[in-house]
């Protein structure tokens, strides 16, 4: 157990980063929370923003088999006497996790729309919910709580990410008895807040504060809060004007709001531009050019330039930018896909074929490779190969009915539907003061 604790303890980052409250009908954001002057009073309802960063895991938090792993965020608020007045992510007396906890897991369902809760993966028909943090990215968890009137300050906020190898329901079934499996705390942070007016002499924002804003912005991007993400990345480049990735992230936030990712006629995850025009994406390109001024060797900036040119239907520009990325990173699947797609739209079928075949060699199950190779082979007169790829695509593509099945499951399970929303609040369990 000690070895497991030691291994997991430094894999995540956790930052009790922000506090927001409604003032005159508008949200007032206080961030970073430990470096700002602000007023906090007993009786107020506030939302605390906790940023969780997957910083040292080479895969998602959690990995595959998510249906029986159990990983969640616990958040506790206490007063000056140590009495709790808010708790989310607690273990109930029967050993099961709080139903409203913010978890990193999924919900697999059968063709009848029933939750696969005992790992009967052979019965899986659809994934109704999947909440994980990709490697190197962040999540923002919002806890809404009321500080009871008369609460003695200061109040202490404590957040931690817990991990249990198996869900209680699964172990009860497998072991035919209730066993308290060990719970590992992967990361934990506490912050004490004065009730009343907090004022201080704060140091000039430094690299640490810049990275905190950057992680916050990345989390907002994942939750489709593009305007707020752009504001966060402006903070990043304001603190560190030479930080090239800040401009790249600002470009991503800027163009993301122009792209409707729901428009996906092929079901392949390709982003489709709505009414593409040169001026719509000009601000994002300007930020990418700023990034390249700061770091001329940034192939990350070059890749996103290629992506934006493709969205604008400027295929020569897209190809010119994507080629050096593919050369430097031949296993980068999205670059291969974008380059192949640009060639395909130009009806340059031979180089398009080369990219999609390379993509298929990296991942033989890639749907976009099957789909476009079926079209490309047909154009090149390779009828047998085209039929094979079309058959593989038809066999492995998502069942259109699966989305409706997942939607029905979420309708019948409001807590899952709530967690599935990109932006949502954790209300937790308010505890009455004794």
C-alpha positions, -999 to 999 in steps of 0.1 A, spaced: 0 0 0 29 24 8 45 17 -26 11 24 -43 7 56 -24 42 68 -32 38 60 -69 4 77 -73 10 107 -50 28 129 -76 9 120 -108 -18 147 -105 -18 184 -99 -46 200 -78 -52 237 -75 -80 254 -55 -78 281 -80 -109 303 -81 -140 315 -62 -169 331 -79 -201 347 -67 -230 365 -82 -229 403 -77 -257 424 -92 -266 396 -115 -231 391 -128 -205 365 -120 -175 379 -102 -144 357 -105 -116 358 -79 -85 341 -91 -60 329 -82 -78 327 -49 -47 328 -27 -33 360 -44 -63 383 -45 -79 409 -23 -116 400 -18 -145 399 7 -161 366 19 -190 367 43 -209 341 63 -243 336 47 -230 339 11 -233 313 -16 -202 309 -36 -187 285 -62 -152 272 -57 -133 262 -88 -108 233 -84 -84 225 -112 -73 189 -115 -43 183 -139 -32 149 -153 4 158 -153 25 125 -151 2 97 -163 9 85 -199 -28 78 -204 -62 91 -194 -73 94 -158 -86 67 -154 -74 42 -181 -95 16 -198 -119 -7 -179 -133 25 -164 -165 8 -154 -150 -8 -123 -122 16 -114 -134 43 -90 -117 77 -90 -134 108 -77 -129 143 -63 -137 149 -26 -143 184 -13 -148 194 23 -155 228 38 -150 233 76 -152 263 100 -127 275 126 -138 247 150 -132 220 124 -170 214 120 -179 204 84 -206 225 67 -202 210 32 -190 176 19 -189 162 -16 -174 128 -26 -178 111 7 -181 73 13 -216 64 26 -220 41 56 -227 11 33 -193 16 17 -206 30 -16 -195 63 -30 -217 95 -28 -241 93 -58 -234 130 -66 -196 128 -65 -176 141 -94 -161 109 -108 -136 99 -135 -154 69 -150 -179 59 -176 -213 43 -180 -215 14 -205 -250 2 -214 -266 -28 -231 -289 -28 -261 -318 -27 -236 -304 4 -221 -293 -12 -188 -261 -1 -170 -233 -27 -172 -223 -25 -136 -205 -59 -132 -181 -56 -162 -202 -76 -186 -184 -59 -215 -196 -85 -240 -231 -70 -236 -220 -35 -244 -240 -15 -270 -233 21 -262 -213 44 -239 -237 67 -222 -211 87 -203 -173 90 -202 -155 115 -180 -117 112 -180 -88 136 -182 -64 130 -211 -27 130 -203 -13 165 -199 -48 181 -197 -69 195 -169 -104 194 -155 -123 221 -137 -147 210 -109 -171 236 -95 -184 232 -60 -214 254 -51 -217 259 -13 -233 282 12 -214 294 42 -239 292 70 -248 324 88 -228 328 120 -200 305 108 -168 312 128 -139 319 105 -115 312 89 -131 285 68 -109 258 53 -114 242 19 -99 208 13 -99 191 -21 -84 157 -30 -86 131 -57 -92 96 -44 -88 62 -61 -102 28 -53 -93 -1 -75 -128 -15 -77 -163 -1 -71 -180 -13 -40 -208 -29 -60 -183 -49 -80 -164 -62 -50 -196 -71 -32 -206 -92 -62 -172 -108 -68 -163 -115 -31 -199 -123 -20 -194 -100 10 -187 -64 18 -150 -56 20 -135 -21 25 -110 -20 -3 -81 5 3 -87 41 -9 -56 60 -21 -54 98 -20 -36 107 -52 -34 144 -44 -47 167 -17 -47 204 -11 -62 227 16 -68 265 16 -78 286 45 -100 317 38 -106 346 61 -142 357 66 -145 394 61 -120 414 40 -88 397 28 -60 421 17 -23 415 11 8 426 -6 9 402 -34 40 394 -54 42 402 -91 26 373 -111 53 348 -119 57 316 -139 39 296 -113 8 318 -116 11 318 -154 10 280 -154 -20 280 -131 -39 303 -155 -29 280 -183 -42 249 -167 -74 267 -158 -78 278 -195 -72 242 -207 -99 229 -184 -123 256 -197 -115 246 -233 -124 210 -226 -158 222 -211 -165 243 -243 -162 276 -223 -143 292 -252 -147 328 -243 -136 322 -207 -107 301 -219 -95 329 -242 -97 353 -212 -75 329 -192 -49 325 -220 -48 363 -223 -38 363 -186 -11 337 -195 5 358 -223 1 390 -202 22 374 -174 47 357 -197 47 374 -232 75 351 -244 55 319 -237 47 306 -272 22 280 -261 1 307 -245 -5 322 -279 -12 288 -294 -38 281 -267 -53 315 -272 -56 307 -310 -73 273 -302 -98 290 -279 -105 317 -306 -111 294 -335 -129 267 -314 -159 290 -310 -162 293 -348 -162 255 -354 -193 235 -347 -179 201 -338 -214 187 -339 -214 189 -377 -198 156 -385 -215 141 -415 -191 111 -417 -192 103 -380 -154 105 -381 -147 133 -357 -137 157 -385 -144 193 -376 -164 210 -402 -163 248 -407 -196 266 -410 -195 293 -438 -156 293 -440 -141 327 -448 -107 341 -445 -115 368 -420 -133 346 -395 -101 328 -386 -77 357 -389 -75 364 -352 -65 328 -345 -39 329 -373 -25 361 -359 -20 345 -325 -3 315 -341 21 339 -360 28 355 -326 37 321 -312 61 315 -341 77 348 -335 84 337 -299 94 302 -309 100 297 -347 106 260 -342 71 254 -327 56 226 -348 26 227 -326 19 262 -339 26 251 -375 1 222 -371 -27 245 -359 -20 268 -388 -24 239 -411 -56 229 -394 -71 264 -397 -61 267 -434 -79 234 -440 -110 248 -422 -108 278 -445 -105 255 -476 -70 269 -483 -57 235 -490 -23 245 -504 -16 264 -472 -29 235 -451 -6 210 -469 25 233 -467 21 235 -429 11 199 -422 39 183 -443 67 193 -419 46 182 -389 41 147 -404 78 145 -413 89 153 -377 61 132 -361 52 104 -384 31 87 -357 9 118 -352 -24 105 -363 -44 137 -364 -17 153 -386 -19 124 -410 -56 126 -411 -58 163 -418 -31 161 -445 -48 132 -462 -81 150 -460 -66 181 -476 -52 161 -504 -85 142 -509 -104 175 -512 -80 186 -538 -86 153 -556 -49 144 -552 -57 108 -546 -22 92 -546 -8 114 -518 -41 112 -500 -38 74 -502 -3 75 -488 -14 94 -457 -44 73 -449 -25 41 -454 1 54 -431 -26 63 -406 -40 28 -409 -5 13 -402 -5 33 -370 -40 23 -360 -56 -5 -381 -90 3 -366 -90 40 -375 -125 47 -390 -114 77 -410 -87 56 -427 -113 29 -437 -138 55 -449 -115 77 -470 -95 47 -484 -128 32 -496 -134 64 -516 -98 69 -527 -94 33 -539 -126 36 -559 -113 67 -576 -80 49 -584 -99 19 -599 -90 -4 -570 -125 -19 -567 -116 -49 -546 -97 -28 -520 -124 -2 -520 -150 -28 -512 -129 -42 -484 -124 -8 -468 -161 1 -472 -170 -32 -455 -146 -26 -426 -160 9 -421 -196 -3 -422 -187 -30 -396 -170 -8 -371 -187 26 -375 -209 38 -346 -244 25 -347 -266 56 -352 -291 41 -327 -264 40 -300 -266 78 -295 -304 76 -289 -299 47 -265 -273 68 -245 -296 98 -245 -325 77 -232 -302 63 -204 -292 98 -194 -328 109 -194 -337 80 -170 -306 87 -148 -305 125 -140 -273 123 -120 -254 108 -150 -270 134 -173 -258 161 -149 -222 148 -149 -223 145 -186 -228 183 -191 -195 200 -200 -203 228 -175 -220 218 -142 -219 224 -105 -214 200 -77 -238 208 -49 -227 181 -25 -241 176 9 -246 206 31 -241 197 67 -261 213 95 -240 229 122 -243 211 155 
